[in-house]
Amino acid sequence: MKKLVLLTLVTFFAVNAYAAEFKIGYVDLNKALNESAKGKTAVTVLEDMVKEKQSFIIEKEKELKTLDDEIAKQASILNPDAIREKQAKREKLMRDYQRMVKDSQDEVQQKRNDFMEAIIKDLRETVVRIGKEKGYTIIFERVASGILYIPEEVDLTDTLIDEFNKETQKK
């Protein structure tokens, strides 16, 4: 029994001595992604891309509206074949419109994914460098790790953003 108590005490002190050398931190990669200069630039590029795509989509919508108005106005005076022809034209225009919308959405989503993947990769490399340089034993990602509570003092997100922006400016 004495050996068990002694072994427990020795283990307790050994773990505490090791834990004293343990340096833990965490980062919020989503925040770093959104607040870094590179992340903000990506958002601007994506917004410009969306605006450009929307202008083409709006033109197609106007064509559809014009054709709808034309069909409505001329429905009473056109023969059935002419009406079918205009409706077929409208259906083709609608398919083109829907395809354009879907392709635009897919292209923007792919570009967004490409930007995010590249920036997250670079952010992770910066986290590793910070961890090595500042002697961290473990650095968690706040959201992915499922951390429910951790003191603000170990939040390295702002440091990550600053270091990442410096690295990005150098490149």
C-alpha positions in Angstrom: 0.0 0.0 0.0 2.8 2.4 0.9 4.5 1.6 -2.5 1.3 2.4 -4.3 0.9 5.8 -2.5 4.6 6.5 -3.2 4.3 5.6 -6.8 1.2 7.8 -7.2 3.0 10.8 -5.6 6.1 10.3 -7.8 3.8 10.0 -10.9 1.9 13.1 -9.8 5.0 15.2 -9.4 6.5 13.9 -12.6 3.4 14.8 -14.6 3.3 18.3 -13.0 6.9 18.9 -13.7 6.4 17.9 -17.4 3.2 20.0 -17.6 5.1 23.1 -16.4 7.1 22.9 -19.7 3.9 22.4 -21.7 3.0 25.5 -23.7 -0.5 25.5 -25.3 -2.1 27.9 -27.7 -5.0 28.0 -30.2 -5.9 29.8 -33.3 -9.2 30.5 -35.1 -8.4 29.8 -38.7 -11.7 31.2 -39.9 -11.0 34.5 -38.3 -7.5 34.5 -39.6 -8.8 33.7 -43.1 -11.3 36.5 -43.0 -9.1 39.2 -41.4 -5.8 38.6 -43.1 -4.8 40.8 -46.0 -4.7 37.8 -48.3 -8.2 36.7 -47.2 -9.6 40.2 -47.7 -8.1 40.4 -51.2 -9.7 37.0 -52.1 -13.0 38.3 -50.9 -12.7 41.4 -53.1 -11.7 39.3 -56.1 -14.7 37.0 -55.5 -17.1 40.0 -55.1 -15.8 41.5 -58.4 -16.3 38.1 -60.1 -19.9 37.8 -58.8 -20.7 41.4 -60.0 -19.3 40.5 -63.5 -21.3 37.3 -63.7 -24.5 39.1 -62.4 -24.3 41.6 -65.2 -24.5 38.9 -67.8 -27.3 37.2 -65.9 -29.2 40.4 -65.7 -28.9 40.8 -69.5 -30.3 37.3 -70.0 -33.2 38.1 -67.6 -34.0 41.2 -69.7 -34.0 39.1 -72.9 -36.4 36.6 -71.2 -38.7 39.5 -70.0 -38.7 41.1 -73.4 -39.6 37.8 -75.0 -42.3 37.1 -72.4 -43.8 40.6 -73.0 -43.7 40.0 -76.8 -45.5 36.6 -76.5 -48.1 38.1 -74.2 -48.8 41.1 -76.5 -48.9 39.0 -79.7 -50.6 35.9 -78.4 -54.0 37.0 -79.7 -52.8 37.9 -83.2 -50.3 35.1 -83.9 -51.2 31.8 -85.4 -50.5 28.6 -83.3 -47.3 27.7 -85.1 -45.8 31.2 -84.5 -46.8 31.0 -80.8 -45.1 27.6 -80.5 -42.0 28.9 -82.2 -41.8 31.8 -79.8 -42.4 29.5 -76.8 -39.7 27.2 -78.0 -37.4 30.1 -78.3 -38.3 31.2 -74.8 -37.7 27.7 -73.4 -34.3 27.6 -75.1 -33.4 31.0 -73.7 -34.6 29.9 -70.2 -32.4 26.8 -70.4 -29.4 28.9 -71.5 -30.2 31.3 -68.6 -30.4 28.5 -66.0 -27.2 26.9 -67.3 -25.5 30.3 -67.2 -26.6 30.8 -63.6 -25.5 27.3 -62.5 -22.1 27.6 -64.3 -21.5 31.0 -62.7 -22.3 29.7 -59.3 -20.1 26.7 -59.8 -17.2 28.9 -61.1 -17.5 31.3 -58.1 -17.7 28.4 -55.7 -14.6 26.7 -57.2 -12.7 29.9 -57.1 -13.7 30.4 -53.5 -12.6 26.9 -52.6 -9.3 27.4 -54.4 -8.6 30.6 -52.5 -9.6 29.1 -49.2 -7.5 26.0 -49.7 -4.4 28.0 -50.6 -4.8 30.5 -47.8 -5.5 27.9 -45.2 -2.4 25.9 -46.3 -0.3 29.1 -45.9 -1.9 29.9 -42.6 -1.1 26.4 -41.3 2.5 26.7 -42.4 2.7 30.0 -40.4 1.2 28.3 -37.4 3.9 25.7 -37.5 6.6 28.3 -37.8 5.1 30.3 -34.8 4.9 27.1 -32.8 8.5 26.3 -33.4 9.8 29.8 -32.9 7.9 30.5 -29.7 8.3 27.1 -28.2 4.7 25.8 -28.2 4.1 22.2 -27.5 0.6 22.2 -29.0 -1.4 24.7 -31.0 -5.1 23.8 -31.5 -7.5 25.0 -34.1 -10.4 26.4 -32.1 -13.3 25.3 -34.2 -12.0 22.0 -35.6 -10.7 20.8 -32.3 -14.0 21.1 -30.5 -12.5 23.4 -27.7 -15.4 24.5 -25.5 -13.3 26.7 -23.2 -9.8 28.0 -23.2 -8.5 31.2 -21.7 -8.0 34.2 -24.1 -4.4 34.4 -23.1 -3.5 31.4 -25.2 -5.3 32.7 -28.3 -2.7 33.2 -31.0 -5.1 34.2 -33.8 -4.0 37.9 -33.9 -0.4 36.9 -33.8 -1.1 34.5 -36.7 -2.8 37.2 -38.7 0.1 39.7 -38.1 2.8 37.1 -39.0 0.8 35.9 -42.0 0.4 39.4 -43.3 4.1 40.1 -42.9 4.9 36.9 -44.8 2.5 37.7 -47.5 4.0 41.2 -48.0 7.4 39.8 -48.3 6.3 37.5 -51.1 
